């Protein structure tokens, strides 16, 4: 699977420079996605238990527990995964208010849906 917007993850790693556990977890997530050929959400969740579908079977948050970091990714049928958003759990709560309706509104406001 091809990943678009990896720069968002590179920025996350730079912002948390020195946190080798976070860096390894992000590199593992990238590897899991690039090596995957997930066709159904069930396959994705079997491989990555930290994945949580937040909208329409296309948008998933990945909870990197090591640093309470969340990464929002859109999976498309054409085999492409787009990094949409990444940040700490505090950033997530500030932006999305732990609410799927707010996530949907944010996705609409930012022209993702």
TIFIDO-174737 format. One record per residue: x, y, z of N, C-alpha, C in turn; residue number from 1. Coordinates in nm, 3 decimals. Layout:
BEGIN
ATOM      n_px      n_py      n_pz     ca_px     ca_py     ca_pz      c_px      c_py      c_pz     i
ATOM         X         Y         Z         X         Y         Z         X         Y         Z   NUM
...
REM end
This chain:
BEGIN
ATOM      n_px      n_py      n_pz     ca_px     ca_py     ca_pz      c_px      c_py      c_pz     i
ATOM     0.085    -0.117     0.000     0.000     0.000     0.000     0.090     0.124     0.000     1
ATOM     0.054     0.222    -0.076     0.130     0.347    -0.087     0.078     0.447     0.016     2
ATOM     0.172     0.517     0.084     0.135     0.616     0.186     0.162     0.756     0.133     3
ATOM     0.060     0.842     0.148     0.069     0.982     0.108     0.076     1.067     0.236     4
ATOM     0.149     1.176     0.232     0.163     1.271     0.343     0.246     1.216     0.459     5
ATOM     0.349     1.138     0.430     0.437     1.090     0.536     0.504     1.205     0.609     6
ATOM     0.509     1.321     0.547     0.573     1.438     0.609     0.507     1.472     0.742     7
ATOM     0.378     1.442     0.756     0.307     1.467     0.882     0.368     1.381     0.993     8
ATOM     0.402     1.257     0.960     0.464     1.170     1.059     0.608     1.212     1.087     9
ATOM     0.678     1.258     0.983     0.815     1.307     1.004     0.814     1.428     1.097    10
ATOM     0.716     1.515     1.081     0.703     1.633     1.168     0.674     1.589     1.312    11
ATOM     0.588     1.487     1.328     0.556     1.435     1.461     0.683     1.383     1.529    12
ATOM     0.765     1.310     1.454     0.889     1.255     1.509     0.986     1.368     1.544    13
ATOM     1.000     1.468     1.456     1.088     1.583     1.485     1.042     1.656     1.610    14
ATOM     0.912     1.673     1.624     0.855     1.744     1.738     0.884     1.671     1.869    15
ATOM     0.898     1.540     1.861     0.923     1.457     1.979     1.063     1.394     1.972    16
ATOM     1.157     1.472     1.922     1.295     1.425     1.904     1.347     1.364     2.035    17
ATOM     1.410     1.250     2.022     1.465     1.181     2.137     1.373     1.073     2.191    18
ATOM     1.248     1.072     2.151     1.154     0.970     2.197     1.166     0.850     2.102    19
ATOM     1.264     0.764     2.130     1.292     0.654     2.038     1.178     0.552     2.034    20
ATOM     1.106     0.535     2.144     0.993     0.441     2.144     0.884     0.489     2.049    21
ATOM     0.856     0.619     2.052     0.756     0.674     1.959     0.804     0.658     1.815    22
ATOM     0.929     0.691     1.790     0.983     0.680     1.654     0.973     0.536     1.604    23
ATOM     1.009     0.439     1.686     1.000     0.298     1.646     0.855     0.258     1.618    24
ATOM     0.762     0.306     1.701     0.620     0.273     1.682     0.566     0.332     1.552    25
ATOM     0.607     0.455     1.519     0.562     0.519     1.395     0.623     0.447     1.275    26
ATOM     0.751     0.412     1.283     0.816     0.338     1.175     0.747     0.203     1.155    27
ATOM     0.708     0.137     1.265     0.638     0.009     1.255     0.501     0.027     1.189    28
ATOM     0.430     0.134     1.225     0.300     0.161     1.162     0.318     0.182     1.011    29
ATOM     0.417     0.259     0.973     0.445     0.283     0.831     0.474     0.150     0.761    30
ATOM     0.557     0.068     0.823     0.592    -0.062     0.766     0.468    -0.151     0.751    31
ATOM     0.385    -0.155     0.856     0.264    -0.236     0.850     0.173    -0.193     0.736    32
ATOM     0.160    -0.063     0.717     0.072    -0.012     0.612     0.131    -0.040     0.474    33
ATOM     0.260    -0.010     0.457     0.322    -0.028     0.326     0.324    -0.175     0.283    34
ATOM     0.338    -0.265     0.378     0.345    -0.407     0.346     0.207    -0.473     0.340    35
ATOM     0.103    -0.397     0.373    -0.031    -0.455     0.380    -0.099    -0.460     0.244    36
ATOM    -0.200    -0.543     0.242    -0.289    -0.550     0.127    -0.430    -0.569     0.182    37
ATOM    -0.464    -0.486     0.282    -0.593    -0.498     0.349    -0.706    -0.467     0.252    38
ATOM    -0.803    -0.555     0.250    -0.919    -0.536     0.164    -1.040    -0.498     0.248    39
ATOM    -1.049    -0.554     0.367    -1.163    -0.525     0.454    -1.113    -0.463     0.585    40
ATOM    -1.199    -0.386     0.650    -1.162    -0.329     0.780    -1.125    -0.436     0.882    41
ATOM    -1.187    -0.553     0.874    -1.157    -0.661     0.967    -1.010    -0.702     0.957    42
ATOM    -0.959    -0.709     0.835    -0.819    -0.746     0.815    -0.727    -0.642     0.878    43
ATOM    -0.761    -0.516     0.863    -0.682    -0.409     0.921    -0.681    -0.420     1.073    44
ATOM    -0.797    -0.441     1.133    -0.808    -0.448     1.278    -0.742    -0.574     1.333    45
ATOM    -0.741    -0.683     1.256    -0.671    -0.804     1.299    -0.521    -0.778     1.309    46
ATOM    -0.466    -0.702     1.216    -0.322    -0.673     1.215    -0.288    -0.561     1.313    47
ATOM    -0.373    -0.459     1.322    -0.347    -0.343     1.408    -0.465    -0.324     1.502    48
ATOM    -0.456    -0.382     1.620    -0.564    -0.372     1.718    -0.585    -0.229     1.767    49
ATOM    -0.487    -0.142     1.743    -0.500    -0.002     1.787    -0.576     0.083     1.687    50
ATOM    -0.627     0.023     1.580    -0.703     0.097     1.479    -0.848     0.111     1.523    51
ATOM    -0.901     0.231     1.504    -1.041     0.259     1.539    -1.105     0.335     1.425    52
ATOM    -1.207     0.275     1.364    -1.277     0.340     1.253    -1.357     0.458     1.307    53
ATOM    -1.333     0.575     1.250    -1.402     0.694     1.299    -1.498     0.753     1.196    54
ATOM    -1.492     0.705     1.072    -1.589     0.754     0.973    -1.589     0.664     0.850    55
ATOM    -1.705     0.616     0.815    -1.733     0.554     0.687    -1.649     0.436     0.643    56
ATOM    -1.576     0.373     0.731    -1.494     0.260     0.691    -1.369     0.301     0.616    57
ATOM    -1.344     0.431     0.605    -1.226     0.481     0.533    -1.127     0.550     0.625    58
ATOM    -1.176     0.613     0.730    -1.091     0.693     0.819    -1.072     0.620     0.951    59
ATOM    -0.945     0.603     0.987    -0.910     0.531     1.110    -0.811     0.612     1.192    60
ATOM    -0.830     0.610     1.323    -0.730     0.661     1.415    -0.647     0.543     1.463    61
ATOM    -0.517     0.562     1.471    -0.426     0.464     1.529    -0.373     0.525     1.657    62
ATOM    -0.387     0.452     1.766    -0.348     0.499     1.898    -0.211     0.440     1.931    63
ATOM    -0.108     0.522     1.920     0.027     0.480     1.953     0.042     0.499     2.104    64
ATOM     0.014     0.394     2.180     0.006     0.403     2.326     0.135     0.446     2.393    65
ATOM     0.246     0.421     2.330     0.375     0.454     2.391     0.379     0.602     2.428    66
ATOM     0.319     0.685     2.346     0.327     0.829     2.369     0.189     0.893     2.368    67
ATOM     0.084     0.810     2.374    -0.055     0.858     2.363    -0.070     0.948     2.240    68
ATOM    -0.014     0.902     2.132    -0.018     0.973     2.006    -0.126     0.911     1.919    69
ATOM    -0.200     0.996     1.848    -0.304     0.948     1.759    -0.273     0.993     1.616    70
ATOM    -0.298     0.902     1.523    -0.271     0.929     1.382    -0.397     0.894     1.304    71
ATOM    -0.450     0.992     1.229    -0.570     0.972     1.148    -0.528     0.941     1.005    72
ATOM    -0.576     0.828     0.953    -0.538     0.784     0.819    -0.663     0.750     0.739    73
ATOM    -0.662     0.792     0.613    -0.770     0.755     0.520    -0.720     0.643     0.432    74
ATOM    -0.795     0.535     0.425    -0.762     0.423     0.336    -0.856     0.427     0.218    75
ATOM    -0.798     0.424     0.098    -0.877     0.430    -0.024    -0.875     0.295    -0.095    76
ATOM    -0.976     0.273    -0.176    -0.988     0.146    -0.248    -0.876     0.125    -0.348    77
ATOM    -0.811     0.232    -0.392    -0.705     0.219    -0.490    -0.572     0.177    -0.429    78
ATOM    -0.572     0.141    -0.300    -0.450     0.094    -0.236    -0.364     0.205    -0.182    79
ATOM    -0.422     0.319    -0.158    -0.349     0.433    -0.108    -0.394     0.467     0.034    80
ATOM    -0.300     0.499     0.120    -0.330     0.542     0.256    -0.277     0.684     0.271    81
ATOM    -0.363     0.775     0.315    -0.325     0.915     0.330    -0.324     0.952     0.477    82
ATOM    -0.209     1.003     0.523    -0.199     1.052     0.660    -0.272     1.186     0.662    83
ATOM    -0.374     1.196     0.744    -0.459     1.315     0.748    -0.421     1.406     0.864    84
ATOM    -0.391     1.346     0.979    -0.366     1.425     1.100    -0.284     1.340     1.196    85
ATOM    -0.198     1.402     1.274    -0.123     1.332     1.379    -0.099     1.429     1.493    86
ATOM    -0.107     1.378     1.614    -0.081     1.463     1.729    -0.092     1.386     1.859    87
ATOM    -0.065     1.455     1.968    -0.075     1.394     2.100    -0.221     1.374     2.136    88
ATOM    -0.244     1.301     2.243    -0.381     1.280     2.288    -0.445     1.412     2.329    89
ATOM    -0.366     1.501     2.388    -0.418     1.634     2.424    -0.459     1.713     2.300    90
ATOM    -0.376     1.704     2.193    -0.411     1.770     2.066    -0.541     1.712     2.010    91
ATOM    -0.555     1.580     2.022    -0.675     1.511     1.975    -0.799     1.562     2.049    92
ATOM    -0.789     1.568     2.181    -0.903     1.615     2.259    -0.937     1.760     2.228    93
ATOM    -0.834     1.842     2.207    -0.856     1.982     2.174    -0.922     1.997     2.036    94
ATOM    -0.878     1.918     1.939    -0.928     1.928     1.803    -1.060     1.856     1.783    95
ATOM    -1.071     1.733     1.836    -1.184     1.647     1.804    -1.280     1.622     1.921    96
ATOM    -1.246     1.669     2.039    -1.334     1.662     2.157    -1.382     1.520     2.190    97
ATOM    -1.304     1.417     2.151    -1.343     1.277     2.175    -1.482     1.246     2.120    98
ATOM    -1.517     1.302     2.005    -1.653     1.293     1.955    -1.651     1.266     1.804    99
ATOM    -1.714     1.157     1.763    -1.715     1.122     1.620    -1.789     1.225     1.534   100
ATOM    -1.887     1.293     1.590    -1.955     1.398     1.513    -1.861     1.515     1.486   101
ATOM    -1.778     1.547     1.583    -1.679     1.655     1.564    -1.575     1.611     1.461   102
ATOM    -1.536     1.484     1.465    -1.442     1.431     1.365    -1.503     1.444     1.226   103
ATOM    -1.628     1.406     1.210    -1.697     1.416     1.081    -1.700     1.562     1.034   104
ATOM    -1.734     1.653     1.124    -1.738     1.795     1.089    -1.599     1.844     1.048   105
ATOM    -1.496     1.804     1.122    -1.358     1.843     1.089    -1.319     1.790     0.951   106
ATOM    -1.355     1.665     0.922    -1.325     1.607     0.791    -1.395     1.684     0.680   107
ATOM    -1.521     1.723     0.703    -1.595     1.803     0.603    -1.531     1.941     0.588   108
ATOM    -1.503     2.007     0.699    -1.446     2.142     0.696    -1.311     2.146     0.626   109
ATOM    -1.238     2.034     0.631    -1.105     2.028     0.570    -1.107     1.953     0.437   110
ATOM    -1.227     1.938     0.379    -1.247     1.880     0.246    -1.194     1.738     0.229   111
ATOM    -1.205     1.657     0.336    -1.169     1.516     0.325    -1.290     1.432     0.286   112
ATOM    -1.409     1.482     0.317    -1.531     1.411     0.276    -1.625     1.510     0.213   113
REM end
